[in-house]
Amino acid sequence: MSTTLQSLFVFGSSHREAPLAIRERFALGPEETLQLQAQLFELPDIKECLVVSTCNRIEIYGLAQNASNIETSVRENLCALRGVERELLDAHSFWHSNLEALQHVLEVCGGLESQIVGETEILGQMKQAYARAQAANCIGSVLNRVFEKSFQAAKAARNQTGITAGQVSIGNVAVELASRIFGQISTSRVLLLGSGEVAEKTAKALKSKGVADISVSSRNFENAHQLAHNFEGAAIEFSDFQQQLAHFDIVVSSTAATEPVLTRTSLERARKKRPDQPCFLIDLGMPRDIEPSVEDLDEVYLYNLDDLSKIANENLEQRKTKIEAARVILKRHAWNLWLQLRRRELQPKRVEAALQSPKSNAVANQA
Amino acid sequence: MLGLSDTLAFSLAAICYSVGFLLASLRLRFKQSDGAWISYAGLIAGFSLQTLALNLRGAAIQACPLGNLFEITQFIVWSLILIFFIIGPIFRLRWLSYFTIALAAMLTLLVSLVPGTDTAYQSSVFGGNPWIELHATLAMFSYAVFAILALTSLMFLLQQRSLKKKHHSRLSQYLPSIQQLDTMARRLLLTGFCVLTAALAFGAVFWIQNLQLVPIFKLLVTCLIWVGYGSIIVLRWQHKIVTRRHAMACLILFCGALASLWPVQSARSSTELQPAAVNAPTSDRD
């Protein structure tokens, strides 16, 4: 029988392995995330399991009885769920185990693996994924410990190094780009498509620079109305926004749609009404909300998550020392955690308990 | 005046523009700053020397110095900088000073270094007719407006390309917004076209009275340029040429207008009467 620590693994695909066009094919919605988590947990070799899906990464953390056998099953489950070819996933994914897996989860929580290095949003997303996995009873003592310690280590690394200082947010980048297009953005009209958190933050950044006219359109009109109220703007029916597109200078899109909500045809129609006015499109959706081909239209400036993150990371060189310091701290924490888990491994009762929970508990509960 | 000859003053002006441009470029490269004050300093020094040189040359020929390619280019550059000093503070376009000094350095160095541009000519090239002198001055002034228009168009294309290609270069961060540049280009185009129209109207008064003195080639080129800029205005108004195409059209037309100066000047020189009667200015002519 393999030991507990030999079986800790993380499999995933992030902005480092896959460009946006590939990443969006692997992306999971909230329900799909839970479905995959449940499916993997059902596998006999998997003892604990947690799935994270954000706009920049899909990652599966697990504790397996036999790691060498489980990799294929994990990959195939994801391929089957998303309908992607195995070769594509293999070419754009990674697999870490044991200490490497520990270091990885710590660096993800610390924001070092984020597209905008040092951002803190990922910590919240990891906590949410952890809470969901706990609620689904898919994690036990090992992943519990791993994640609790990871959250602590991430906070410690951030406090000790200040890696978040000097970090440029997506919202700030969007404001700067809007200024390069429109000059004074206070008179620009903004349309928010969807009510995603990043889009809301971007709209807040625009508002802080004087944008007065922000409208919101979302499939859920109540949400749109609420968000529009926050920005002192108007809510637009989702079915109507295409007709009103010509009135807006900036469109920030962040919907959960699986197909583009803004097509080239609809934008071409809107452009005819204002051919000499530029249009700034910010696509924060995953999968993307705006057809990439709209970029070819004159006076249309389309930026997606990858584009904005690349600009936001331009001051990385200046922050390199802090980032390296944070990495050292996280490695030390990972090593300590590894030793703790090893010590637990040497205590037969705990190993047995670790290997039994939570699946055996769930079975016992059912019985 | 100050013991300077007009040629030396023209040369010093060219050096001021070139050094200013070079230092501003180095500052951009290494200090990550637009170094606008360097461009301004270079422009002020060069403009002062150029004003002095044009005065000296004008005093020597007792007329506005627009008799050869060298003088025409110097006058265009001088007008360009004068217009920059007027509109620069109004529009507050970042980096316009850098692009202006770049063009000034390029043009003044070119006419200073290329032989055969500062040729001797008949001192009474305008025949003492104030209408034709006004025509020439206004025409050069319109060229200066079109030069600024070409610079803003170039800045527009650079900024737009940078935004489209998602390049986040230092230069693009300092450039004005594309909407600002587009608005300014529209206004400059109208201004330049009005000035050129006025120049042609005054020139027509002289042309009607002295048909044989105006070379057909010059007339044709001038009318083509006028029609060219006029067409851009009409097409822009009809939304057929907007933003990028508008900028490209303005840039190409100005390059064409600038390139036509040489053949137009040659055609005019060959048409001028009494080639022996030369009132040589203080410069050494070829």
Interface residues (C-beta under 8 A of the other chain):
Chain A: E176 L177 S179 R180 I181 F182 G183 P275 D276 Q277 P278 E295 D298 E299 Y301 Y303 D307 K310 I311 E314
Chain B: Q159 L163 K164 K166 H168 S172 Q173 L175 P176 S177 I178 Q179 Q180 D182 R236 H239 V242 T243 R244 R245
